[in-house]
C-alpha cells in the first residue's frame, strides 16, 4: 500500500527504471539497489525521477557485487516488498557464458531470496523472469503450433552453448527452477511472484544519445525501421514496457495470488509479426520516412510463437497493448533524441 518501502533492483535498466517510476507514482517509497554511485546519479538525473522524487521517497543502497555472500543483507532490512529486476541480458558475449550469464542470474536471484528469508517483515518478493524460462529453447525457433502458458517446467540445458541467447535462456530456466525449489524447501514468511515477459519494447528514458538507441530489446523491432536487414527469423513475442512495469507494481497487492508464475505477451495467441512495424511507421510517421530520418526499409522475419496469457490479464485486470503502441512510442523516443542531437 502507499507509503510502504519497496526494494527495487535493476533500476538502472530498461525495465527496472520504469518499475521505479510506476512504484513512485503509486505512492510507494523506494530503496534502489545499484552497483555504483554513478548508476544512482543517472537515475536521479532522469526527468521522471526529478518530477517524482521529493528527496525522501527515493533512497539508494550500493551493492557492488551481487555474487558476494549476503550481498543484499543490508539492502533488505526494513523493507516490506522486494522487486528484483536485476539480471544479465544478452549483449554480445561470445564465451564464458557460465560466469557472465548463468551464474549471475542464478546467484543473484537466490541471494536476494536468502537475504529476504533472514529478514523479518518482508511480505512479498516479485522477480523478473522471462517467457524463455518456460519454453524449450528449440521451440523458440521452430513452428510446432504448441501454445505456451508459462507453466511448463523446462529441463536444464547442460551446455556447452553455441549461442549467447541459448545460455541466456538456460539462465532463466535455472533461476526459475531454483526459485520454486527455494520456496518449497524453506517455506519463507513471504510469497514469491515470478513475472515472465517476452521481448520488452518501449521508451527507454535512460538512453540520452542516438548512438545508444540500438542497445537492448527495442532493436528487435526497431532495427528494421532504421534499415537493418536480419536474415534470421525471431520469435514473434513482444510486450509493452509500461505493461510489464505495471505488473511488477500491481503484484505487490496482496489480492494478487502469490507463489505463482505469470507470463506477459501481446498480440493474443498468435503474438507479434515484426514486419507489421513497417506499416505502423508509414502510417504514423510519414514525414520522418520521407526525410529518411526513419528509413523504414529494413526487414525482420518472424517465427510464430503461440502464447496464452489470459490468466495474467484476468488476474491483473489489464489487456496487453499491441505492437502499434510499442512501435509508435519507441519511434517518437528516437525522433526526439534525433531532434536534440
C-alpha angles and dihedrals in degrees: 000000000000113000095026117128118246126185112220123193125192094030091143088066134082097264100028093055092053090048089055092051094050092045090055091046088053090055101255123140111233133212107193121206112212134169096231143008088250089063090050090050091053091053095047090049094057113107095235092054092046088056096046103035111095091180095258106051094067123051131165135223123191116230103174098177119030090186094063119105109266091005092156099036094106094037095059098049112117097005124125097200138025127206109191111196098148114113137127117273129202108272111157098293109161104180145013090048091165095063099032101043116005101045098043092049094048100038094042093053097045091041093059091045091052091049090050091049090056092051123075122222101038111132106182142007118204115198129194107227124156141241087248087071090069101035120074109244093239089057090060089069105031128068103229095153091234117145116225122203103179096262103094116113106224118202120236119267106228092202153181089197122219095192135039090229089055090056091045091053092051091048088059092045091053096044093050093048091047090051092052090048092048093054093046093046103041101028091210125205090250132058127232132226119195115202116202112197125179120222105330117226125184147096114313106208092188091064105090101163128067091224090061094050096094094060119104135014095317087078091066089072101020100050092078090050089058091050100264118147116208111190092194118083117235127211107268099237124118134150134195115260095224092053092053092047089049090054090056093053095040089050089070089070108101088219088073106087111248134218090045138113122235123192121210124206139138134224100052122259093331095050127195131349105201096206089063087076090072092062091043091056094045089053099044105030107030094147093054089050093048091050092047093240085122104028090191091189103110129102138231119178120214130225105203114239118183118216133174113209098160091117091058094046091049097047096043096038099234141109116223113245116243133240092275092066093044096049098043092050094049092044092052089048089053094047091049090054091048090052091051096048 
